[in-house]
Amino acid sequence: MTLDTVKHATETPDASQPWKELGLKEDEYARIREILGRRPTGAELAMYSVMWSEHCSYKSSKIHLKQFGEKAPRNDAMLVGIGENAGVVDVGQGYAVTFKVESHNHPSYIEPYQGAATGVGGIVRDILAMGARPVAVVDPLRFGAADHPDTKRVLPGVVAGIGGYGNCLGLPNIGGEVVFDACYQGNPLVNAGCIGVMKHEDLHLAKASGPGNKVILYGARTGGDGIGGVSVLASETFDAASDSASGTGKPKKRPAVQVGDPFQEKLLIECTLEVFKEKLVAGIQDLGGAGLSCATSELASAGSGGMRVELDTVPLRDATLSPEEILMSESQERMCAIVEPQHVDRFMEICEKWDVIATVIGEVTDGERLEIFWHGEQIVDVPPGTVAHEGPTYHRPYERPSWQDALQADDAGKLPRPQTADELRAQVLALVSSPNQASKAWVTDQYDRFVQGNTVLAQPEDAGMVRIDEETNLGVAMATDGNGRYAKLDPYTGAQLALAEAYRNVAATGAKPLAISDCLNFGSPEDPGVMWQFAEACRGLADGCLELGTPVTGGNVSLYNQTGETAIHPTPVVAVLGVIDDVNRRTPVAFADAGQLLYLLGDTAAEFGGSAWSEVVHGHLGGLPPKVDLGREKLLGEILISASRDGMIDAAHDLSDGGVIQALTESCLRGGNGARIVVPEELDAFTFLFSESAGRAIVSVPRSEELRFTDMCNARGLPATRIGVVDGDAIEVQGEFEIPLAELREAHEATIPALLA
């Protein structure tokens, strides 16, 4: 078989090429030919196909993502924003924190364990590539109906993959979500986030500059796993008959799922941090989606010259791989470093010390081309920017779906409400035992939340928190949130509610929110209704971040989360990072001390659209989601942070899904103390317990601090209503019902184990 060299491609302009099979459109293939002035070689076609995929190029979404830069609030903490492997913020004391959330949705449906495991591995390497030591991970997860047979296949595999990989790396899993909804049946959402810490001077960027500098590939050998992962799996919808209905995924797609080795990744982390410490690296990039195609083109494009690569020097696990397969492979646990010639020997010594394979595969040139050779024959000669950063831009048509008005008109407030105290009590138990509101300990107990000894808050707290300096107790907190039901009703408001909840969760722990990362999960961009949802969510998130002063530092877009004609609910997941000067002043959710006073902060209205109550009791989705007042959210956050810092509150819990009764249940069970509750005069018991009005929290206040706390709230104009006291071994809503904690605990904790038995 003739090697498809640049010379051969020039001489055979009409040779047939599998551009369609690689996920390219006809006009995209024509554009590649126009850029090169000839047909691409097979290797070039492979590179363009993966780098111009939806997953890598954001071709359908980038016109909307521009808002995150155009509307970005001024924030002096921002050190690195959108465009690098991960965002970086200044958290004080000379420390910088890098964080990001990404998706590994499609691979995790096909192969739950490896799909989820390699999602963790990939996000950890993104953080590592910035120069930081990874210190914690989070995992926002969404699955199909809890009682569907295939959920029993997907969920345990995903959880085992996340736990297996993260636990082996020695990284605490401090936060995330587990949500069930039938819309995710054939498209589970497996989003993974990571936090890393470094000193300011340790920051590294992905660029290849300095002619003569060596390109070193180090880490695991390259294999045949993950070929086509971003172009085949993450950039198309699943076929309804073959992928979803079978419940097993499409066997032919299994090779597109990467295979992870966390022990190799642990060696890679320590090796990389040591070469950073000795300042041996001029530029670095991890190998994740699109593999070597991505690493070489992005490094060369971001640098000041070109690059020459000898592809046949790449260490392989499978000697039969073709050049195209080597370039497309997404084998895990690999990094690509740019190293000055005088540092190469020392770089290699450190790699050998950590038993990490390292190979010089090329060098930076003073030209403007990315040139790749195979046994002396040139198979790639491209302008690297056209591969890495100049992919197609689609202005996809979008329009408000015709069914949106009817959905919003189907007001949840008209649903039948409980008529007696016994009915109210029964609906409380139904809510707290429902799959989405029940305890997720079955999941989180499989994760090591406290390894490294610096975790101070983890699930089921409002936000995870880790200490990053053992002398000063400086710490950071992160929460991830997103409600697809709200976003289905109104994607603009739904995105802002996700932002507001994550912001509120971080503030409830006492940490000051600084910046966000996002993972935007939507259906097919070829559907104008889906694109409208995406455009509205982006607009809502950008407007919300501007008002809250929390810039978007980076993130991920996952499209084609759709089986046949059925798309998932629009699901923008927002991760908010916050900083706290002293983790000893953190605020937990547990009501730990009897006698403390309970205050409801914020205003409560009859808002039930998209609520947990409407879903659990009536199986209903309709109406409008809760209103958003970001000014109120900001004020609430300031009060929670100040009260935590000054010792005015001992516990705080934000109100979101399930409303007051869900928060009371979680805080009481967490602390082992009951509560006596009085319904505020202006509210009926049902609205008080189940409303999901935003901008609210419950706090427990020591009696000695009540006057100081209420004076602060009054002075700042934040409604603060005393609703009860921590006391006893039951939740008693006076005049309505009483539920012993033992009964609540059984209802809350038995659901998930029973479903997955």
C-alpha positions in Angstrom: 0.0 0.0 0.0 1.5 3.4 -1.0 2.2 5.7 1.8 0.0 8.8 1.4 2.8 11.5 1.5 2.4 15.1 0.7 4.1 14.5 -2.6 1.7 11.6 -3.4 -1.3 13.8 -2.4 -0.2 16.5 -4.8 0.2 14.0 -7.6 -3.2 12.3 -7.0 -5.7 15.2 -6.5 -8.8 13.1 -7.3 -8.1 10.2 -5.0 -11.1 9.2 -3.0 -11.0 10.0 0.7 -13.2 9.0 3.7 -13.9 12.6 4.8 -17.6 11.8 5.5 -16.8 8.8 7.7 -14.5 10.9 9.7 -17.3 13.3 10.6 -16.5 16.1 8.1 -19.1 17.9 6.0 -18.6 18.3 2.3 -17.9 22.1 2.5 -15.4 21.4 5.4 -13.5 19.0 3.2 -13.5 21.6 0.4 -12.2 24.2 2.7 -9.3 22.0 3.8 -8.4 21.5 0.1 -8.5 25.3 -0.3 -6.2 25.9 2.7 -3.7 23.4 1.4 -4.0 24.1 -2.3 -4.3 20.3 -2.8 -6.1 17.4 -1.4 -5.0 16.5 2.2 -2.9 13.4 2.9 -4.6 10.7 5.0 -2.7 12.0 8.1 -3.7 15.6 7.4 -7.3 14.5 6.9 -7.2 12.7 10.2 -5.9 15.8 12.0 -8.4 18.2 10.5 -11.3 15.7 11.2 -10.7 15.5 14.9 -9.6 19.1 15.4 -12.6 20.4 13.4 -15.0 18.2 15.3 -17.7 19.8 17.4 -16.0 18.7 20.5 -12.6 20.4 19.7 -13.5 23.3 17.5 -16.8 24.5 19.1 -17.9 25.3 15.5 -21.6 25.5 16.4 -21.2 27.2 19.8 -18.3 29.6 19.6 -20.4 32.5 18.2 -22.5 32.3 21.4 -19.5 31.7 23.7 -18.0 35.0 22.7 -20.4 36.6 25.2 -18.3 35.3 28.1 -15.4 37.5 27.0 -17.5 40.4 25.7 -19.5 40.7 28.9 -16.8 39.6 31.3 -16.8 41.5 34.6 -13.6 43.2 35.7 -12.0 40.8 38.2 -8.5 41.5 39.5 -8.2 37.8 40.6 -8.2 36.5 37.0 -4.7 35.4 35.9 -5.6 33.2 32.9 -9.0 33.1 31.2 -10.7 31.3 28.3 -8.4 29.7 25.7 -5.9 27.8 27.8 -6.3 24.3 29.2 -7.9 25.7 32.3 -8.6 29.1 34.0 -6.4 30.4 36.7 -7.3 32.8 39.6 -5.3 34.5 42.3 -6.5 33.4 45.7 -4.0 35.4 47.8 -0.8 34.7 49.7 1.1 34.1 46.4 -1.2 31.1 45.5 -3.1 30.6 42.3 -5.8 28.1 41.7 -6.7 26.5 38.4 -10.0 24.7 37.8 -12.2 23.4 35.1 -15.2 21.2 34.3 -15.4 19.0 31.2 -17.7 16.3 29.8 -17.2 12.6 29.0 -20.8 11.9 28.3 -20.9 9.7 25.2 -18.0 7.4 26.1 -19.5 6.8 29.5 -22.7 5.5 28.0 -20.9 3.1 25.7 -18.4 1.9 28.3 -19.4 3.3 31.7 -16.3 2.4 33.8 -13.6 3.5 31.3 -15.6 6.4 30.0 -15.9 7.9 33.5 -12.4 7.0 34.6 -10.7 8.6 31.6 -12.9 11.6 32.1 -11.3 12.1 35.5 -7.9 11.4 34.1 -8.3 14.0 31.3 -9.5 16.8 33.5 -6.7 16.1 35.9 -4.1 16.4 33.1 -5.7 19.7 32.0 -5.0 21.1 35.5 -1.5 19.6 35.6 -0.6 21.2 32.3 -1.1 24.6 33.8 1.7 24.0 36.3 -0.5 23.1 39.2 -0.7 20.1 41.6 -4.2 18.7 41.4 -5.8 18.7 44.9 -9.4 17.7 44.4 -12.0 16.5 41.9 -15.8 16.9 41.6 -18.3 15.0 39.5 -21.7 16.3 38.4 -23.6 13.3 37.1 -27.0 12.7 35.4 -28.6 9.4 34.6 -31.8 8.1 33.2 -34.9 7.1 35.2 -33.7 5.6 38.5 -35.9 2.5 38.1 -34.9 1.9 34.4 -32.9 -1.4 34.0 -30.1 0.3 32.0 -29.5 2.8 34.9 -28.3 -0.3 36.8 -25.7 -0.8 34.1 -24.6 2.8 33.6 -24.6 4.3 37.1 -22.6 1.6 39.0 -20.0 1.5 36.2 -19.7 5.3 36.1 -19.4 5.6 39.9 -16.8 2.7 40.0 -14.8 4.4 37.2 -14.7 7.8 38.9 -13.9 6.2 42.3 -11.4 3.8 41.0 -9.4 6.4 39.0 -9.6 9.2 41.5 -8.9 7.0 44.6 -5.9 5.5 42.9 -4.6 9.0 42.2 -5.0 10.0 45.8 -7.4 12.9 45.0 -10.3 13.6 47.2 -13.7 13.8 45.6 -15.3 16.7 47.4 -18.5 17.6 45.4 -20.9 17.1 42.6 -24.4 16.0 41.9 -26.4 12.9 41.1 -29.6 13.6 39.2 -32.1 11.1 37.6 -34.4 12.0 34.7 -35.8 9.9 31.9 -34.5 12.5 29.4 -30.9 11.2 30.1 -31.8 7.6 29.5 -29.7 7.2 26.4 -27.4 10.1 27.1 -26.1 10.2 30.7 -24.1 13.3 31.6 -20.7 12.5 33.1 -19.1 15.8 33.9 -15.8 15.9 35.8 -14.1 18.8 37.4 -10.7 19.3 39.0 -9.0 21.9 41.2 -5.2 22.5 41.2 -3.0 24.7 43.3 0.3 26.5 42.5 2.4 29.5 43.2 2.0 32.4 40.7 5.5 31.8 39.3 4.8 28.2 38.5 2.2 29.0 35.9 2.8 27.2 32.5 1.1 27.8 29.1 0.6 25.6 26.1 2.9 27.1 23.5 6.0 25.9 21.5 8.5 28.7 21.0 12.2 28.8 20.5 13.7 27.2 17.3 15.7 24.2 18.2 13.7 23.4 21.3 12.8 19.7 21.5 9.3 18.2 21.5 9.2 15.4 24.0 6.3 13.0 24.3 6.2 11.3 27.7 3.9 9.1 29.6 2.1 6.0 28.4 2.7 4.3 25.1 0.2 5.1 22.3 -2.4 2.5 21.6 -5.5 2.0 19.5 -8.0 3.1 22.1 -9.9 6.3 21.8 -9.5 6.6 18.0 -12.3 8.8 16.8 -13.5 9.6 20.4 -14.1 13.3 19.7 -15.1 13.1 16.1 -17.2 10.0 16.2 -18.6 9.7 19.7 -18.8 13.3 21.0 -19.9 14.9 17.7 -23.0 12.9 16.7 -26.2 11.7 18.2 -26.8 8.1 19.1 -29.0 6.0 16.9 -32.3 5.3 18.7 -32.6 1.7 17.7 -29.0 0.5 18.0 -27.7 2.6 20.9 -30.4 3.3 23.4 -33.0 0.6 23.1 -30.5 -2.2 23.3 -29.3 -0.9 26.6 -25.8 -2.0 25.8 -24.4 0.7 23.4 -23.1 0.1 20.0 -20.3 -2.5 20.0 -18.6 -0.9 17.0 -18.1 2.3 19.0 -16.3 0.7 21.9 -12.8 1.2 20.4 -13.5 4.9 20.5 -13.5 4.8 24.3 -10.2 5.4 26.0 -8.7 3.0 28.5 -7.2 4.5 31.6 -4.4 3.5 34.0 -4.5 5.7 37.1 -1.2 4.4 38.4 0.6 5.5 35.3 -1.2 8.9 35.7 0.1 9.2 39.3 3.6 8.7 38.1 3.0 11.2 35.3 1.8 13.8 37.8 4.8 13.5 40.1 7.2 13.4 37.2 5.7 16.5 35.6 5.6 18.5 38.9 9.3 17.7 39.4 10.3 18.9 35.9 8.2 22.0 36.6 10.1 22.6 39.9 13.4 22.4 38.1 12.1 24.8 35.4 12.9 22.4 32.6 9.8 23.1 30.5 9.3 26.0 28.0 5.7 24.9 27.1 3.5 21.9 27.8 0.2 20.4 26.6 -1.7 17.3 27.8 -2.9 14.7 25.3 -6.6 14.3 25.7 -9.3 14.8 23.0 -7.7 14.5 19.5 -4.4 13.2 21.0 -1.2 14.1 19.2 -3.2 16.0 16.5 -4.3 18.4 19.2 -1.1 18.6 21.2 1.2 19.3 18.2 -1.1 21.7 16.3 -2.0 23.7 19.4 1.5 24.0 20.7 2.8 25.1 17.3 -0.1 27.4 16.7 0.3 29.2 20.1 4.1 29.5 19.6 6.2 31.7 17.5 7.4 29.2 14.9 6.7 25.9 13.4 7.3 22.3 14.4 8.8 19.2 12.8 7.7 15.8 14.2 9.1 12.3 13.4 6.0 10.3 14.0 7.7 6.9 13.7 9.6 7.6 17.0 6.3 7.6 19.0 6.4 4.7 21.5 3.5 2.3 20.6 1.5 -0.4 22.4 0.4 -1.7 19.0 3.0 -1.8 16.3 0.3 -2.2 13.6 -1.1 1.4 14.0 -1.0 3.5 10.9 0.2 7.1 11.0 -3.4 8.3 10.9 -4.3 6.2 13.9 -1.3 7.4 15.9 -2.4 11.0 15.3 -6.0 10.3 16.2 -5.4 8.0 19.2 -6.7 9.4 22.5 -4.7 7.0 24.6 -4.5 8.3 28.1 -1.7 9.4 30.5 0.4 11.2 27.9 1.9 14.8 27.9 3.9 16.7 25.3 6.6 19.1 26.6 8.7 21.7 24.8 12.3 21.6 26.3 15.4 23.6 25.6 18.3 21.4 24.3 20.4 22.0 27.4 17.6 20.7 29.7 16.8 17.5 27.7 19.2 15.2 29.6 17.9 16.3 33.0 14.3 16.0 31.8 15.0 12.4 30.7 16.7 11.6 34.0 13.6 12.7 35.9 11.3 10.7 33.6 13.5 7.6 34.2 13.4 8.2 37.9 9.6 8.0 37.8 9.5 5.1 35.3 7.9 7.3 32.7 8.7 6.7 29.1 10.0 9.8 27.4 10.9 10.3 23.7 12.1 13.2 21.7 9.7 13.2 18.7 10.6 16.5 17.1 11.7 20.1 17.5 10.5 23.6 17.1 11.5 25.2 13.8 11.8 28.8 12.7 9.2 28.2 10.0 5.4 28.6 10.0 4.4 25.0 9.2 3.6 21.9 11.2 5.5 19.2 9.4 5.2 15.5 10.3 7.3 12.7 8.9 6.9 8.9 8.8 10.2 7.0 8.3 11.7 10.0 6.5 8.6 10.7 4.2 6.6 13.8 4.8 2.9 13.1 5.5 1.8 16.4 7.0 2.6 20.0 5.9 0.0 22.4 7.3 -0.3 25.8 8.8 -0.9 24.7 12.4 -3.4 27.5 13.2 -5.8 26.2 10.5 -5.9 22.9 12.3 -6.0 24.1 15.9 -7.8 27.5 15.9 -9.3 28.2 12.5 -11.9 25.6 12.2 -15.3 26.3 10.7 -17.7 28.7 12.4 -21.4 27.8 12.0 -24.2 30.3 12.4 -26.7 27.6 13.0 -30.4 28.7 12.7 -32.2 28.9 16.0 -35.8 29.7 17.0 -37.9 29.4 20.0 -39.6 25.9 19.9 -43.3 25.9 19.0 -44.1 23.9 22.2 -42.4 26.4 24.6 -45.5 28.6 25.2 -47.7 25.6 26.0 -45.1 24.2 28.4 -44.9 27.5 30.3 -48.6 27.9 30.3 -49.0 24.5 32.0 -48.6 26.1 35.5 -47.5 23.9 38.3 -49.2 26.2 40.7 -52.6 24.8 39.6 -51.7 21.2 40.6 -53.7 19.7 43.5 -52.2 20.5 46.9 -52.4 18.4 50.1 -55.7 19.1 51.9 -54.8 17.7 55.3 -51.9 17.5 57.7 -51.6 13.8 57.0 -51.4 14.4 53.3 -48.8 17.1 53.8 -46.7 14.7 56.0 -47.0 11.9 53.4 -45.8 14.2 50.6 -42.8 15.3 52.7 -41.8 11.7 53.1 -42.4 11.1 49.4 -40.2 14.0 48.5 -37.2 13.3 50.8 -37.2 9.6 49.7 -37.5 10.4 46.0 -34.3 9.4 44.0 -33.3 13.0 43.3 -33.7 14.1 46.9 -32.6 11.0 48.7 -29.2 10.5 50.2 -26.5 9.8 47.6 -24.2 8.1 50.2 -24.3 4.9 48.1 -22.4 6.9 45.5 -20.2 9.2 47.6 -19.1 6.4 50.0 -17.3 4.9 47.0 -15.1 8.0 46.7 -12.2 8.8 49.1 -13.2 12.3 50.2 -10.5 12.9 52.8 -7.2 11.5 51.3 -4.3 14.0 51.6 -5.8 15.3 54.9 -6.8 18.7 53.6 -10.5 18.2 52.9 -12.6 20.2 55.4 -16.0 19.9 53.7 -17.3 17.3 51.2 -20.5 15.7 50.1 -23.2 16.2 51.3 -22.2 19.7 52.3 -23.3 22.7 50.1 -19.8 23.0 48.6 -16.6 21.0 48.9 -13.7 22.8 50.6 -10.0 22.0 50.8 -7.2 23.7 52.7 -4.3 24.8 50.4 -1.9 26.2 53.0 -1.4 24.3 56.2 0.2 27.2 58.1 -2.3 30.0 57.3 -5.3 27.7 56.6 -6.1 29.4 53.4 -8.7 27.3 51.5 -10.9 27.1 48.4 -14.4 25.9 47.9 -16.2 24.6 44.8 -19.9 23.8 44.1 -21.4 22.5 40.9 -25.1 23.0 40.1 -27.5 22.8 37.2 -31.3 22.1 36.9 -32.3 20.8 33.5 -36.0 21.0 34.5 -35.7 24.7 35.1 -33.7 25.2 31.9 -36.3 23.3 29.9 -39.0 25.7 31.1 -36.8 28.8 30.4 -33.2 28.3 29.4 -32.1 31.9 30.1 -33.5 31.8 33.6 -32.4 28.2 34.1 -28.8 29.0 33.4 -28.9 31.9 35.8 -30.5 29.7 38.5 -27.6 27.2 38.0 -25.2 30.0 38.5 -27.1 31.5 41.5 -27.3 28.1 43.2 -23.6 27.3 42.9 -22.8 30.9 44.0 -25.1 30.5 47.0 -23.7 27.1 47.9 -20.1 28.4 48.0 -21.1 31.5 50.0 -23.0 29.3 52.5 -19.8 27.6 53.5 -18.2 31.0 54.2 -16.1 31.2 51.0 -16.2 34.2 48.7 -17.1 33.3 45.1 -14.5 34.4 42.6 -15.0 32.8 39.2 -16.8 30.1 37.3 -16.2 27.2 34.9 -19.1 25.7 33.0 -20.1 22.5 31.2 -22.9 23.2 28.7 -24.8 19.9 27.9 -27.3 20.1 25.1 -28.9 18.1 22.3 -28.2 18.3 18.6 -27.1 21.8 17.3 -28.8 20.8 14.0 -32.1 21.3 15.7 -33.1 25.0 15.7 -35.0 24.5 19.0 -31.9 23.1 20.7 -29.8 25.9 19.4 -32.3 28.4 20.8 -32.0 26.8 24.2 -28.2 27.0 23.9 -28.1 30.6 22.8 -30.5 31.6 25.6 -28.5 29.7 28.2 -25.3 31.3 27.1 -26.9 34.8 27.2 -28.3 34.1 30.6 -25.0 32.9 32.0 -23.0 35.7 30.5 -25.5 38.3 31.9 -25.5 36.6 35.3 -21.8 36.5 35.6 -21.5 40.1 34.7 -24.0 41.0 37.5 -22.4 38.8 40.1 -18.8 39.7 39.2 -17.8 36.1 38.5 -16.0 35.8 35.2 -16.1 32.6 33.1 -12.5 31.2 33.1 -13.2 28.4 30.7 -15.3 25.3 30.3 -16.7 22.8 27.9 -19.6 22.4 25.5 -21.1 19.0 24.9 -23.6 18.8 22.1 -25.4 15.9 20.4 -26.7 14.6 23.7 -29.6 13.1 21.9 -31.0 9.7 20.9 -32.9 9.8 17.7 -35.2 12.9 17.9 -35.2 12.9 21.7 -32.8 15.5 23.2 -31.9 15.8 26.9 -33.2 18.7 28.8 -30.9 21.7 28.3 -28.4 21.2 31.1 -25.9 24.1 31.8 -23.8 22.9 34.7 -22.0 25.7 36.5 -19.0 25.3 38.8 -18.3 28.3 41.1 -14.9 28.6 42.8 -14.5 30.5 46.1 -11.8 31.4 48.5 -11.8 31.5 52.3 -9.0 33.0 54.4 -9.3 30.5 57.2 -11.0 27.1 56.7 -11.5 26.9 60.5 -14.2 29.5 60.1 -16.1 27.4 57.5 -19.9 26.9 57.9 -21.3 23.3 57.7 -24.9 22.3 56.9 -25.4 20.3 60.1 -27.5 21.5 63.0 -25.0 20.4 65.6 -26.2 22.2 68.8 -29.6 22.0 70.4 -31.1 25.3 71.4 -29.8 27.3 68.4 -32.3 29.5 66.6 -33.3 28.8 63.0 -33.6 31.7 60.6 -35.0 31.7 57.0 -33.1 34.3 54.9 -34.8 35.7 51.8 -38.4 35.9 50.4 -40.6 33.0 49.8 -43.3 33.0 47.1 -45.5 30.3 45.6 -43.0 29.1 43.0 -43.4 25.5 41.9 -42.5 25.4 38.2 -40.0 22.6 37.6 -40.0 21.9 41.4 -39.2 18.6 43.1 -42.7 18.6 44.6 -44.3 18.8 41.1 -42.1 16.1 39.8 -42.4 13.7 42.8 -46.1 14.1 43.6 -47.5 14.7 40.2 -44.9 13.7 37.6 -45.3 17.2 36.1 -43.1 19.6 34.3 -44.6 22.9 33.3 -45.0 26.6 34.2 -42.1 29.0 34.8 -39.1 28.4 37.0 -38.4 30.5 40.1 -37.6 34.1 39.5 -34.0 35.2 39.7 -32.8 38.3 41.6 -29.0 38.3 41.3 -28.7 41.5 43.4 -30.4 39.6 46.2 -28.1 36.6 45.6 -25.1 38.8 46.0 -26.5 40.4 49.2 -27.3 37.0 50.6 -23.8 35.8 49.8 -22.3 38.8 51.5 -24.4 38.2 54.7 -23.5 34.4 54.8 -19.8 35.1 54.3 -19.7 37.9 57.0 -21.7 35.8 59.4 -19.4 32.9 59.0 -16.3 35.0 59.3 -17.5 36.8 62.5 -18.9 33.7 64.2 -22.6 34.7 64.1 -23.9 31.4 62.6 -22.9 27.8 63.2 -24.7 26.2 60.3 -26.1 27.3 56.9 -27.9 25.5 54.1 -29.0 27.0 50.8 -32.5 26.4 49.6 -33.0 24.9 46.2 -34.5 21.6 45.0 -37.2 20.5 47.5 -37.3 23.9 49.3 -37.3 24.4 53.1 -38.3 20.8 54.1 -35.5 19.2 52.1 -32.9 21.6 53.6 -34.3 21.0 57.1 -34.2 17.2 56.6 -30.6 17.3 55.4 -29.3 19.6 58.2 -31.2 17.7 60.9 -30.0 14.3 59.8 -26.4 15.6 59.3 -26.3 16.9 62.8 -28.4 14.3 64.5 -30.7 17.0 66.0 -34.4 17.7 65.3 -36.1 21.0 64.9 -39.3 22.6 66.0 -40.7 24.8 63.2 -43.3 27.5 63.1 -44.8 28.4 59.7 -44.4 32.2 59.1 -47.7 34.1 59.4 -47.7 35.4 55.8 -47.3 31.8 54.4 -49.3 28.7 54.3 -47.6 25.5 55.4 -47.5 24.0 51.9 -45.9 27.0 50.2 -43.5 27.4 53.2 -42.3 23.8 53.0 -42.1 23.1 49.2 -41.6 26.4 47.4 -38.3 26.7 45.5 -37.9 30.4 45.5 -34.3 31.3 44.9 -32.0 33.6 46.9 -32.8 31.9 50.2 -30.9 30.0 52.9 -31.6 28.6 56.4 -29.0 29.4 59.2 -28.7 28.3 62.8 -27.8 31.2 65.1 -26.4 30.8 68.6 -28.7 32.7 71.0 -25.8 34.9 72.1 -25.5 36.1 68.4 -29.1 36.6 67.5 -29.2 40.4 68.1 -26.0 41.0 66.2 -27.0 38.8 63.3 -30.5 40.2 62.9 -29.1 43.8 63.2 -26.8 43.0 60.3 -29.6 41.6 58.2 -31.9 44.5 58.9 -29.1 47.0 58.2 -28.4 45.4 54.8 -32.1 45.0 53.9 -32.1 41.2 53.8 -35.3 39.6 55.1 -34.6 37.3 58.1 -37.5 35.4 59.6 -37.1 33.3 62.8 -38.8 30.0 62.0 -37.8 27.7 64.9 -35.2 26.1 67.1 -32.9 23.1 67.0 -34.4 20.7 69.4 -35.5 17.1 70.0 -35.3 14.1 67.8 -37.9 14.9 65.2 -38.9 17.6 62.7 -42.1 19.1 64.1 -44.0 21.7 62.0 -46.2 23.1 64.7 -49.9 22.7 64.0 -49.2 20.3 61.0 -47.2 17.2 61.7 -44.2 15.6 63.3 -41.7 13.1 61.7 -39.1 11.4 63.9 -35.6 11.6 62.6 -35.4 7.8 62.6 -38.3 7.7 60.2 -36.8 10.5 58.1 -33.4 8.8 58.0 -34.9 5.5 56.8 -36.9 7.2 54.1 -33.9 9.4 53.0 -31.2 6.7 53.0 -32.9 3.5 51.8 -33.9 4.6 48.3 -30.7 4.5 46.2 -29.4 1.2 47.7 -32.8 -0.4 47.0 -32.9 0.8 43.4 -29.4 -0.5 42.7 -29.7 -3.8 44.6 
